[in-house]
């Protein structure tokens, strides 16, 4: 799978994410509307992984959390 670039995604997708992030859309509506833009090599999960922030725990905090 090729890496997604910002240029590959329409502005409407970013607008949808903005609405979701600011609670103007619930998750279900966001996913349904996002699926409209999942065409060709772009799938809903790949769009989601591009749009959603990646949260990484600091190494020290990660060691403090029991497995």
Order of alpha helices (4+ residues) and beta strands (2+ residues): alpha-alpha-alpha-alpha
